[in-house]
């Protein structure tokens, strides 16, 4: 069975935005938990690697945590 490939990954952008804020994956996972979103550090790592689909609720929370725009999150995707 062939593995289904994602058409677009925003993982690199999310990693860069997290690092820009000086946050560890562990810290971001904790901040998401405070918002009622259960996302482990490992899940966050997989999102940044483009191996895990990101729920819209998590994406909106990350946008807020990273103080980012949608343009920054979806930058350089083609």
Wavefront OBJ file of the C-alpha trace (Angstrom):
o trace
v 0.000 0.000 0.000
v 1.404 3.371 -0.981
v 1.728 6.050 1.651
v -0.462 9.067 0.947
v 1.659 12.173 0.507
v 0.541 15.535 1.780
v 0.322 18.152 -0.917
v 1.650 20.993 1.261
v 3.600 21.127 4.509
v 3.755 24.217 6.686
v 6.043 22.453 9.153
v 9.180 24.444 8.328
v 7.291 27.709 8.736
v 5.851 26.602 12.086
v 9.304 25.560 13.334
v 10.812 28.885 12.260
v 8.002 30.851 13.929
v 8.415 28.846 17.149
v 12.157 29.455 17.176
v 11.601 33.154 16.454
v 9.597 33.302 19.688
v 12.344 31.418 21.555
v 9.977 28.609 22.532
v 10.744 24.922 22.919
v 8.358 22.294 21.588
v 7.713 21.296 25.218
v 6.729 24.881 26.122
v 4.402 25.180 23.103
v 2.763 21.851 23.995
v 2.145 23.232 27.493
v 0.671 26.462 26.125
v -1.644 24.472 23.861
v -2.708 22.349 26.844
v -3.629 25.535 28.737
v -5.943 26.353 25.830
v -7.657 22.989 26.122
v -5.833 21.464 23.154
v -4.163 18.137 23.825
v -0.999 18.190 21.706
v 2.128 16.399 22.902
v 5.667 17.536 22.174
v 6.012 14.520 19.881
v 2.880 15.507 17.938
v 4.249 19.029 17.578
v 7.526 17.596 16.298
v 5.642 15.509 13.724
v 3.693 18.617 12.618
v 6.944 20.488 12.075
v 8.274 17.553 10.048
v 5.129 17.542 7.893
v 4.135 14.052 9.047
v 1.066 14.968 11.089
v -2.038 16.778 9.926
v -2.734 19.902 11.915
v -6.263 20.527 13.166
v -7.599 24.005 12.424
v -8.113 24.669 16.159
v -4.427 23.914 16.790
v -3.326 26.024 13.827
v -5.304 29.012 15.116
v -3.808 28.566 18.592
v -0.263 28.339 17.174
v -0.908 31.481 15.130
v -1.793 33.266 18.360
v 1.057 31.770 20.433
v 3.615 32.637 17.744
v 2.077 36.091 17.212
v 2.122 35.242 13.506
v 0.054 36.144 10.489
v -1.501 33.629 8.115
v 0.893 34.990 5.491
v 3.846 33.929 7.657
v 2.363 30.488 8.336
v 1.716 29.803 4.637
v 4.774 31.643 3.286
v 6.765 30.137 0.394
v 4.330 27.336 -0.366
v 3.889 26.395 -3.990
l 1 2 3 4 5 6 7 8 9 10 11 12 13 14 15 16 17 18 19 20 21 22 23 24 25 26 27 28 29 30 31 32 33 34 35 36 37 38 39 40 41 42 43 44 45 46 47 48 49 50 51 52 53 54 55 56 57 58 59 60 61 62 63 64 65 66 67 68 69 70 71 72 73 74 75 76 77 78
